[in-house]
Amino acid sequence: MDISTLNQTEAWVIAPSLFLLMLFSSLIGNKIGNYIRLKKDVKSRPTETSGLLALLFFLLAFTFGMSGDRYDSRRKIVIEEANDIGTAILRSDLYPDSTRALFRKDFKDYVETRISFYEVGANPKEILKTDSLSQVISSKLWKRATNLAKDPANLAATQQMIPALNAMIDITTSRLAGEKAKVPQSILIMLFFLALISAFYNGYSEGRKGRIDWLIQIGFCLLVSLVILFTLDLDRPRRGFVNLDLPNQTIIDLRKNFE
């Protein structure tokens, strides 16, 4: 799992810090712009910043879109996994009662491990631990199904159970890969620097004009910080405002199969 410092730092810490740094950059830019204006005795010397702002907004939109797509992909995988597990559980009914009971016992344990996989939160060690445990149980289920497949009497049940188990096992790999797939740290760092540079040149441009509207500057810094906050939040579905609690409920609901 990705355990980089940036990824481990909470979004609600990063966004306010960026907001304050942007304000500070704007202030420094304004001071320098005022100094140059007074030194050269120029009352108004506009500095073009529209190109820089356009680049910032493009990168914000690109990064937000990337986070949104990855969140949606993770959500779909969780729902798909719930469907795959549910299908495999139902197909255990094709076996005789004694065999069915063994299958359902292991499926019950498997469902609990997949619920725990999400409930452990953002702890990388616990995520890998619960994933490994689910692999142990799924291997047990697979071994039982393949052993039963050697008996011609179980042919019909085998033809249904093997594909269902295969899909159930494969989706865990996709889900774990989705957990690791995040917006590259290099893109986020570039976005932060671009936001700071844009704030600096906004302040500098206003300083060259001999005035600055701090309401506009604060609003600009606040909006950029909020977009980055929700971009990071979408990219971290195990914590924050936007999470996978609702999709994960579909797996929790599988407990009803064992009541």
Buried (B, 14 or more C-beta within 10 A) or exposed (E): EEEEEEBEEEBBEBBEEBBEBBBBBBBBBBEBBBEBBEEEEEEEBEBEBEEBBEEBBEBBEBBBEBBBEBBEEBBEBBBBBBBBBBBBBEBBEBBEEEBBEBBBEBBBBBBBBBBBBBEBEBEBEBBBBBBEBBBEBBEBBBEBBEEBBEEEEBEEBBEBBBEBBBBBBEBBEBBBEBBEBBBEEEEBEEBBEBBBBBBBBBBBBBBBBBEBEEEEBBEBBBEBBEBBBBBBBBBBBBEBEBBBEEBBBBBBEBEEBEE
